[in-house]
Amino acid sequence: MIKKSFHYLLVIALFLTTTVSNAAGGGEMAYRCRDASGQMRFGSSMPPECVGMDTEVLSARGNVMRVIDGTKTMAEKASRKSAEDAEQKAKSDAEMRDRMLIDTYLSISDIERLRDQRVDLVQGQLMIDQQTLTALLAREKTSLDQVQRFRPYNSAADARGIPDSLVVDMVGLANNLRITEERIASKKAELQELQNKFTADVTRFKELKGLK
């Protein structure tokens, strides 16, 4: 094992000596990396095993001039940059929000007044949608009762098939029900978001003003 390690080190030393000598005479550079298996690789040009790995570019004296980032390092740097950008944006957004709170409101009552106005508006829209839903459900029940008179729900010999106009009406009714239910769910979520936002605004306004 000792002889093998010594031989390996001797090969590296001879390679570097040769590479440095060539670089001094022809201005060439050397490349060094540790491949995927952990083995050190050298070359006067980029060794194939170094592609995608962190690779050092050596000067004629064997000094590291620069490092070519490998795939993993580039991904890590990109991830760190993304996290730093997100953190900086969050900080800037928080600072802007603080300035808006101070510039917009004179008291907590101002915040609560605007909150009540916004909530009342959304609740009014929600009430209209809920009334629309009730009417649509009543129409759906009527349509379902009508369908029972036709085949295949009516087994009477003289029963006719469901009229096309009724089918079209039920399809449109089903679409309107879906749209209205989605709108109601959206309005309910909007109400919750408003409550959360204004609660946070009141809490932060107190902190900025030193209120309890």
N, C-alpha and C positions, 0 to 999 in steps of 0.2 A: 504494500500500500504506500509506504514511504517512497520507494523507488518510483512508483507510478506517479505520485504527486510531484516529486522532483522533476521527473521527465516532463510532466504537463507544464510546470512553471518554466522550465527551460525552453519549451516550444513557444510559450507566450513571450518570453524575453527575446528570443531570436526573432520572432515575428515583429515585435515592436521595434527592435533594432533595425531590421530590414526596412520596415515601413517608414520609420523616421528618416533613415538614410535616403530612401527613395523620395520622400517628401522634400528633403533638403535639396536634392538635386533637381527634381522636376516640379516642385510646388504642389505635390499631391497631398491629399488628406487621408486619414485612416478612420475607420468606423468600428465601433465596439458596442456590443449589446449582450444581454443575457437572454437566451431564447426561451421558448415556452417550457422547456424541460429543465431550465436553470443552468444550462451550459453556456459558458462565455464564448462569443463568436467575434471574430475579427475579419477585416477585409479592407483592401485599398478602395473598394467600392462597397456599396451597401450589400451585405450578405443577404441572401434570400430569407434566412432564418430571422433576420432583424426586421423584416417588413411587418409593421403593426406593433413592434415592440419599442420601448424607449431605447434610443440609440445615441451614443455619444460620438461627436465628431472631434477627432484628435488633431492637434497641431503637429508640426514637424518635430517639436520637442516632446510630444506625447502628452501635452496638456489638453484638457477638455475645453474646446472652443465654444461649443454649444451642444444642446441636447435636442434631438428630434423626438417629439412626443409620440408615444405609441397610441394605439386605439384606446386602451383602457385609461391612460392618463388624459387624453383629450376628452373622453367622456366624463371623467371625474371633474376636470376643469370646467367643462360646460355645465355640469350639474351645480358646481359651486357658484358659478357666475349667475345661473338662473336663480338660485336661492338668494344670493346677494341682491340681485335686481328686485326680486319679490319683496325682500325685507326693506329695501330702500323705498319701493313704491308704497308699501304699507305705512312706512314712517311719514312719507310725504302726504299721503291721503289723510293720515291722522292729524297732521299739522294743519292741513287745509280745512278739515272738519272743525278743528278747534277755532280757527280764525272765523269761519262762517257762523259758528255758534255765538261768538262774542260780538261779531258785527251785526248779526241778524236780530238777536233777542236782547231785551233789556231786563227781563225777569223770567222766572219760571212760569208765571201766568201766561206770558206771551207764547211760550212753547206749548203749554196745555191748550191754549185757545186754538192754535193752528192744528194741533192734534185732533181736537174735537171736530173742527171743520172738515178735515180730511176723512176722519172716520165716518162722520155723518154722510158725506158724499158717497163713500163706498157702500155703506149700509143701505142707502137709498137705492143704489144700483142693484145690490143684492136682493132687496125686497122685490123689485120689479122682476128680476130673473126667477125668483121663487114663485111669484104669481104666475109667470109664464109657464113654469114647469107644472104647476097644478092644473092649468088649463090644458096643457099638452097631455098630461096623464089622463084627464077626463076624456079627451078626444080618442086617446089610445083605447080606453075601455069601450067606448062606443064602437070603434072600428072592429075590435075583437068580437064584440057581440054580433056585429053585422056579418063577420066572416063565418060564424057558426051556421048561417043559413045556406051556405054554399058547400059544394063538394071540395075537398074530401071530408069535411067536418060534418056535413049533412048527408046521411045515407039514403034519403028518400029518392025514389025513382025519378021524380021530376026535378030534383035539385040541379041547379046550374053550377058551372064553375065560377070561381071568384072573378068578378069583372076586373078588367084591366085598370079601370079608373080607381077602383078600391085598392088594388095592389100598389099603384103609383102613389096614392094618398098615404098608405101605410109606410112605404119606403121613405117618403118625405117626412112623415111624422117621426119615424125612428131617427132620422138624421137630426131633426130639430131637437129631439129629446137629448141626444148625445151632446150636441153643441151647447144646449142650455145647462146640462149637468156639468160639463167641463167649465163653463163660464162661472157657475156657482162655486165650484171648487176653487177656481182661480181667485174669485173675490174673497172667499174665506181666507185663503192663504195671504192675500194682500192685506186684509184686516190684521192678521197676526203679525205680519212684517211691520205694518205701521205702528202697532202697539209696541213691538220690540224696539223699533227705531227711536220712537219718542221717549220711551223709558230710558234708553241709553243716552239720549240727548239731555234729558233732565239730570241724570246722574253725572254726566261729564260737565254740564254747565255748573252744577254745584261745586265740583272739584276745581274748576277754573276760577270760580268766584270765591272759593273758600267758604261756601255755605254748608250748612248741616241740614 
